[in-house]
Amino acid sequence: MIESKYTSYLTADVADAYVVGFLLYAMERNLNMKLEIPLSERLYFQLTKYLMPFLVSFNKHLHVINISANLVSKDYQAIHVGTGISCGVDSLSTIVYHGLEEKVEKNKIDTLTLLNTGYYGCSENNSENYRRYIQQSFDFAEKHHYNFLTVDSNLSNVMEYNFLSAHTYLTCSVLLLLQKYFSVYYYASGYTVNHFRVDFSDSANYDVFLLDCISTENLKFYSSCCVINRIGKIRMIAQYKDIFESLYVCTRGTVASNCSHCEKCVRTMLALDSMKMIEELKQRFNYSIFKKYRNRYLNYMLRHKGNNPFYKEAFDCYKKNKIKIPFLAYFSIMPCAFERREMLCSFMNSALGKWIRKKSFYRKFVSWIERIFKNYSRRN
């Protein structure tokens, strides 16, 4: 579903969007593609010579497939430049880097998008969660004078993909339907380029290579800000107060406020704390919550700095700015709120948990567990 004012830009005379959207599905099942409409020459070259060989060399569950199609090289003369707007760290830093600070006019962002290709849900009512965010994104675009484009797609539902493993393919397949509109699109990087690794649980791990492979003669994808770490992105956003006031990283709060309890809130608050940006932290998060649980959050950082680049960056920033980590933070044993939820979910997905869920006392059991955690939290 797309707004009517953008339907004239739909690019239905080439199969680019469908090939990228169905690529992993076909490679997993060893299904060849025979196309009745042409495929962009550059896309065909990059998929067959580089992307598919790369994917199968590291994933034994994938196969190199044959793509049979007439090849074309068209020029749609698109002029617009876009990026997504979720109001998170990655999207806002892209808007600053390639919008406010972009010197090359033809590469300067003029359009913001909110594309639902699975992130907001894929059921018949997928759209309830998605609709919650549209107004926030639209308001931001209107306030800062950008065009706004939104698409609600059921592609992820049809493909039954694990969204994280395929989000780049899914989102870019929708954008390839708009090659008459976009000439450049910045796909917000989740990790820096030095984090590049062949890990198929999240396509963000190899975006910097993938995005070039699925670009065409008309639409160039960039992994935006992939040379800037999370600390640098937050610092860059904080320099623009009217942008920073829209920062929303939360996975559990409302679109109007960050809950200050979920994992994304915790890592962002720690980043601000490590940079001595307490006023900025107070502006977008509940500082009393952070202050109360700071040792607990620091303990989580200490436990995960070895396997999570975001917490490693925060830890290094604490050291660089000579901010002492309290002694008690090293010995905090109470898990964070989001850890407790994860523990409960893991238990309920176990064999015993599945048995309990079938019983009439299931809700009472869950309430009892939550009450234990809450009472312990108050005492500690």
LUMKOLFI-6260 format. One record per residue (C-alpha): residue number from 0; x, y, z. Coordinates in nm, 2 decimals, m for minus. Last residue first. Layout:
BEGIN
R:n:px:py:pz
R:NUM:X:Y:Z
...
//
This chain:
BEGIN
R:n:px:py:pz
R:379:1.78:m0.34:4.60
R:378:1.46:m0.37:4.82
R:377:1.24:m0.23:4.54
R:376:1.40:m0.45:4.28
R:375:1.34:m0.77:4.49
R:374:0.97:m0.68:4.52
R:373:0.95:m0.62:4.15
R:372:1.12:m0.95:4.06
R:371:0.90:m1.15:4.30
R:370:0.59:m0.98:4.16
R:369:0.69:m1.07:3.80
R:368:0.72:m1.44:3.90
R:367:0.38:m1.44:4.07
R:366:0.21:m1.26:3.78
R:365:0.35:m1.52:3.54
R:364:0.22:m1.81:3.76
R:363:m0.12:m1.65:3.81
R:362:m0.15:m1.61:3.43
R:361:m0.06:m1.98:3.37
R:360:m0.28:m2.12:3.65
R:359:m0.53:m2.27:3.40
R:358:m0.26:m2.49:3.24
R:357:m0.16:m2.49:2.88
R:356:0.11:m2.22:2.94
R:355:0.26:m2.44:3.21
R:354:0.33:m2.72:2.96
R:353:0.50:m2.47:2.72
R:352:0.71:m2.34:3.01
R:351:0.82:m2.69:3.10
R:350:0.93:m2.76:2.74
R:349:1.10:m2.42:2.72
R:348:0.94:m2.13:2.55
R:347:0.80:m2.00:2.88
R:346:1.16:m2.02:3.03
R:345:1.31:m1.82:2.74
R:344:1.03:m1.56:2.77
R:343:1.09:m1.52:3.15
R:342:1.46:m1.48:3.10
R:341:1.41:m1.22:2.83
R:340:1.16:m1.03:3.05
R:339:1.41:m1.04:3.34
R:338:1.69:m0.92:3.10
R:337:1.47:m0.63:2.99
R:336:1.42:m0.52:3.36
R:335:1.79:m0.54:3.43
R:334:1.92:m0.83:3.62
R:333:2.00:m0.81:4.00
R:332:2.36:m0.92:4.07
R:331:2.54:m0.59:4.10
R:330:2.90:m0.68:4.18
R:329:3.10:m0.47:3.93
R:328:2.86:m0.18:3.97
R:327:2.93:m0.17:4.34
R:326:3.28:m0.04:4.28
R:325:3.14:0.26:4.10
R:324:3.27:0.32:3.74
R:323:3.50:0.62:3.74
R:322:3.46:0.87:3.46
R:321:3.80:0.94:3.31
R:320:3.66:1.07:2.98
R:319:3.86:0.81:2.79
R:318:3.77:0.54:3.04
R:317:3.40:0.61:3.02
R:316:3.43:0.63:2.64
R:315:3.60:0.29:2.62
R:314:3.31:0.14:2.82
R:313:3.05:0.31:2.60
R:312:3.22:0.18:2.28
R:311:3.25:m0.17:2.42
R:310:2.88:m0.15:2.51
R:309:2.78:m0.07:2.15
R:308:3.02:m0.33:2.01
R:307:2.86:m0.62:2.19
R:306:3.06:m0.93:2.27
R:305:3.33:m0.82:2.51
R:304:3.14:m0.52:2.64
R:303:2.86:m0.75:2.76
R:302:2.92:m0.81:3.13
R:301:3.06:m0.47:3.19
R:300:2.77:m0.30:3.01
R:299:2.52:m0.51:3.22
R:298:2.70:m0.40:3.53
R:297:2.68:m0.04:3.42
R:296:2.30:m0.08:3.38
R:295:2.27:m0.22:3.74
R:294:2.49:0.05:3.88
R:293:2.28:0.32:3.70
R:292:1.95:0.17:3.83
R:291:1.83:0.46:4.05
R:290:2.01:0.73:3.85
R:289:1.87:0.60:3.52
R:288:1.52:0.59:3.66
R:287:1.55:0.94:3.80
R:286:1.69:1.06:3.46
R:285:1.38:0.96:3.27
R:284:1.50:0.99:2.91
R:283:1.50:1.25:2.63
R:282:1.59:1.58:2.80
R:281:1.75:1.43:3.11
R:280:2.01:1.24:2.89
R:279:2.08:1.56:2.70
R:278:2.14:1.74:3.03
R:277:2.37:1.45:3.15
R:276:2.59:1.46:2.84
R:275:2.91:1.36:3.03
R:274:3.01:1.15:2.72
R:273:2.99:0.82:2.92
R:272:2.65:0.93:3.05
R:271:2.52:0.99:2.69
R:270:2.65:0.64:2.59
R:269:2.50:0.48:2.90
R:268:2.16:0.64:2.83
R:267:2.18:0.50:2.47
R:266:2.27:0.15:2.59
R:265:1.99:0.15:2.85
R:264:1.72:0.29:2.61
R:263:1.80:0.02:2.36
R:262:1.79:m0.25:2.63
R:261:1.45:m0.14:2.77
R:260:1.41:0.05:3.10
R:259:1.44:0.42:3.01
R:258:1.08:0.41:2.87
R:257:1.16:0.66:2.59
R:256:0.87:0.90:2.54
R:255:0.62:1.02:2.28
R:254:0.62:0.71:2.06
R:253:0.51:0.52:2.36
R:252:0.75:0.30:2.55
R:251:0.86:m0.06:2.49
R:250:1.12:m0.07:2.21
R:249:1.27:0.28:2.28
R:248:1.51:0.46:2.06
R:247:1.33:0.79:2.01
R:246:1.53:1.11:1.95
R:245:1.30:1.39:1.85
R:244:1.46:1.65:2.08
R:243:1.80:1.56:1.92
R:242:1.69:1.71:1.59
R:241:1.59:2.05:1.73
R:240:1.90:2.04:1.95
R:239:2.15:1.99:1.67
R:238:2.49:1.92:1.83
R:237:2.33:1.62:2.01
R:236:2.29:1.44:1.67
R:235:2.67:1.44:1.62
R:234:2.74:1.32:1.97
R:233:2.49:1.04:1.93
R:232:2.65:0.94:1.59
R:231:3.00:0.95:1.74
R:230:2.91:0.72:2.03
R:229:2.74:0.48:1.79
R:228:3.04:0.45:1.56
R:227:3.09:0.65:1.25
R:226:3.23:0.50:0.92
R:225:2.91:0.32:0.84
R:224:2.73:0.66:0.85
R:223:2.50:0.56:0.57
R:222:2.52:0.22:0.40
R:221:2.46:0.36:0.06
R:220:2.21:0.24:m0.21
R:219:2.24:0.38:m0.57
R:218:1.92:0.38:m0.78
R:217:1.92:0.43:m1.15
R:216:2.19:0.20:m1.29
R:215:2.11:m0.05:m1.01
R:214:2.20:m0.11:m0.65
R:213:2.16:m0.46:m0.51
R:212:2.53:m0.55:m0.50
R:211:2.63:m0.21:m0.35
R:210:2.38:m0.26:m0.07
R:209:2.51:m0.61:0.01
R:208:2.87:m0.51:0.06
R:207:2.82:m0.24:0.32
R:206:2.52:m0.43:0.45
R:205:2.73:m0.72:0.57
R:204:2.64:m0.73:0.95
R:203:2.32:m0.54:0.88
R:202:2.19:m0.86:0.72
R:201:2.13:m0.99:1.07
R:200:2.13:m1.37:1.17
R:199:2.34:m1.43:0.85
R:198:2.67:m1.34:1.01
R:197:2.95:m1.29:0.77
R:196:3.13:m1.00:0.93
R:195:3.17:m0.63:0.89
R:194:3.23:m0.46:1.23
R:193:3.50:m0.24:1.08
R:192:3.23:m0.09:0.86
R:191:3.04:0.04:1.16
R:190:2.72:m0.12:1.26
R:189:2.35:m0.06:1.23
R:188:2.39:0.14:0.91
R:187:2.10:0.35:0.80
R:186:2.01:0.28:0.43
R:185:2.08:0.60:0.24
R:184:1.89:0.61:m0.09
R:183:2.01:0.78:m0.41
R:182:1.83:0.82:m0.74
R:181:1.48:0.78:m0.59
R:180:1.16:0.86:m0.78
R:179:1.16:0.66:m1.10
R:178:1.34:0.39:m0.92
R:177:1.04:0.35:m0.69
R:176:0.98:m0.02:m0.71
R:175:1.34:m0.07:m0.62
R:174:1.26:0.10:m0.29
R:173:1.02:m0.19:m0.20
R:172:1.30:m0.44:m0.28
R:171:1.54:m0.23:m0.07
R:170:1.32:m0.29:0.24
R:169:1.29:m0.66:0.20
R:168:1.66:m0.73:0.10
R:167:1.79:m0.51:0.39
R:166:1.55:m0.67:0.64
R:165:1.64:m1.03:0.56
R:164:1.81:m1.19:0.86
R:163:1.64:m0.95:1.10
R:162:1.29:m1.02:0.96
R:161:1.31:m1.40:0.98
R:160:1.15:m1.45:0.65
R:159:0.80:m1.59:0.60
R:158:0.82:m1.49:0.23
R:157:0.45:m1.39:0.21
R:156:0.45:m1.22:0.56
R:155:0.77:m1.04:0.48
R:154:0.62:m0.91:0.16
R:153:0.30:m0.78:0.33
R:152:0.39:m0.41:0.26
R:151:0.29:m0.08:0.41
R:150:0.46:0.21:0.23
R:149:0.53:0.56:0.36
R:148:0.67:0.87:0.18
R:147:0.74:1.21:0.34
R:146:0.89:1.51:0.17
R:145:1.12:1.70:0.40
R:144:1.06:2.04:0.56
R:143:1.20:1.99:0.91
R:142:0.87:2.02:1.09
R:141:0.69:1.83:0.82
R:140:0.93:1.54:0.82
R:139:0.93:1.51:1.20
R:138:0.55:1.52:1.21
R:137:0.53:1.25:0.94
R:136:0.76:1.03:1.14
R:135:0.57:1.07:1.46
R:134:0.24:1.03:1.28
R:133:0.35:0.71:1.11
R:132:0.48:0.54:1.42
R:131:0.15:0.43:1.58
R:130:0.03:0.33:1.23
R:129:0.30:0.06:1.21
R:128:0.19:m0.10:1.54
R:127:m0.17:m0.12:1.43
R:126:m0.07:m0.21:1.08
R:125:0.01:m0.56:1.10
R:124:m0.36:m0.62:1.14
R:123:m0.36:m0.90:0.88
R:122:m0.03:m1.01:1.04
R:121:0.31:m0.88:0.93
R:120:0.45:m0.68:1.22
R:119:0.62:m0.34:1.26
R:118:0.96:m0.46:1.14
R:117:0.81:m0.66:0.85
R:116:0.84:m0.46:0.54
R:115:0.68:m0.14:0.69
R:114:0.86:0.15:0.52
R:113:0.87:0.49:0.69
R:112:1.04:0.73:0.45
R:111:1.21:1.07:0.44
R:110:1.26:1.27:0.13
R:109:1.50:1.56:0.05
R:108:1.83:1.41:0.14
R:107:2.14:1.57:m0.02
R:106:2.33:1.37:m0.27
R:105:2.26:1.59:m0.57
R:104:2.35:1.90:m0.36
R:103:2.70:1.78:m0.26
R:102:2.76:1.97:0.06
R:101:2.57:1.74:0.30
R:100:2.58:1.87:0.66
R:99:2.20:1.91:0.72
R:98:2.10:1.62:0.51
R:97:2.36:1.35:0.45
R:96:2.52:1.36:0.79
R:95:2.24:1.52:0.99
R:94:1.97:1.30:0.84
R:93:2.19:1.00:0.86
R:92:2.25:1.07:1.23
R:91:1.87:1.08:1.28
R:90:1.82:0.75:1.11
R:89:2.09:0.56:1.30
R:88:2.01:0.71:1.65
R:87:1.64:0.64:1.63
R:86:1.38:0.88:1.50
R:85:1.23:0.61:1.27
R:84:1.29:0.81:0.96
R:83:1.42:0.62:0.66
R:82:1.64:0.78:0.39
R:81:1.59:0.95:0.06
R:80:1.74:1.14:m0.23
R:79:1.51:1.25:m0.52
R:78:1.62:1.32:m0.88
R:77:1.51:1.02:m1.09
R:76:1.62:1.03:m1.45
R:75:1.46:0.70:m1.53
R:74:1.75:0.58:m1.74
R:73:1.72:0.22:m1.85
R:72:1.98:m0.06:m1.89
R:71:1.80:m0.38:m2.00
R:70:1.85:m0.75:m1.96
R:69:1.61:m1.01:m2.08
R:68:1.57:m1.27:m1.81
R:67:1.67:m1.61:m1.68
R:66:1.81:m1.61:m1.33
R:65:1.98:m1.94:m1.24
R:64:2.03:m2.02:m0.87
R:63:2.34:m2.03:m0.66
R:62:2.23:m2.23:m0.35
R:61:2.18:m2.14:0.02
R:60:2.18:m2.37:0.32
R:59:2.56:m2.40:0.32
R:58:2.60:m2.04:0.41
R:57:2.94:m1.88:0.38
R:56:3.04:m1.95:0.02
R:55:2.67:m1.95:m0.08
R:54:2.63:m1.58:0.01
R:53:2.94:m1.46:m0.16
R:52:2.88:m1.65:m0.48
R:51:2.52:m1.51:m0.48
R:50:2.63:m1.15:m0.43
R:49:2.93:m1.12:m0.66
R:48:2.90:m1.25:m1.02
R:47:2.53:m1.34:m1.04
R:46:2.38:m1.07:m0.82
R:45:2.62:m0.79:m0.94
R:44:2.57:m0.87:m1.31
R:43:2.19:m0.90:m1.28
R:42:2.17:m0.58:m1.09
R:41:2.38:m0.39:m1.35
R:40:2.17:m0.53:m1.64
R:39:1.83:m0.43:m1.49
R:38:1.59:m0.72:m1.53
R:37:1.33:m0.74:m1.81
R:36:0.97:m0.87:m1.77
R:35:0.87:m1.24:m1.80
R:34:1.13:m1.36:m1.56
R:33:1.24:m1.72:m1.51
R:32:1.39:m1.76:m1.16
R:31:1.56:m2.08:m1.05
R:30:1.45:m2.24:m0.72
R:29:1.72:m2.39:m0.49
R:28:1.49:m2.37:m0.19
R:27:1.71:m2.14:0.02
R:26:1.82:m1.95:m0.29
R:25:1.46:m1.89:m0.40
R:24:1.36:m1.75:m0.06
R:23:1.68:m1.55:m0.03
R:22:1.62:m1.38:m0.37
R:21:1.25:m1.32:m0.34
R:20:1.27:m0.95:m0.25
R:19:1.57:m0.88:m0.47
R:18:1.42:m1.05:m0.77
R:17:1.08:m0.88:m0.72
R:16:1.22:m0.53:m0.69
R:15:1.44:m0.56:m1.00
R:14:1.17:m0.70:m1.23
R:13:1.16:m0.41:m1.47
R:12:0.86:m0.24:m1.63
R:11:0.67:m0.19:m1.30
R:10:0.86:0.11:m1.16
R:9:0.61:0.30:m0.95
R:8:0.67:0.67:m0.97
R:7:0.31:0.75:m1.09
R:6:0.19:0.58:m0.77
R:5:0.36:0.84:m0.55
R:4:0.06:1.08:m0.50
R:3:m0.17:0.78:m0.43
R:2:0.01:0.69:m0.11
R:1:0.14:0.34:m0.11
R:0:0.00:0.00:0.00
//
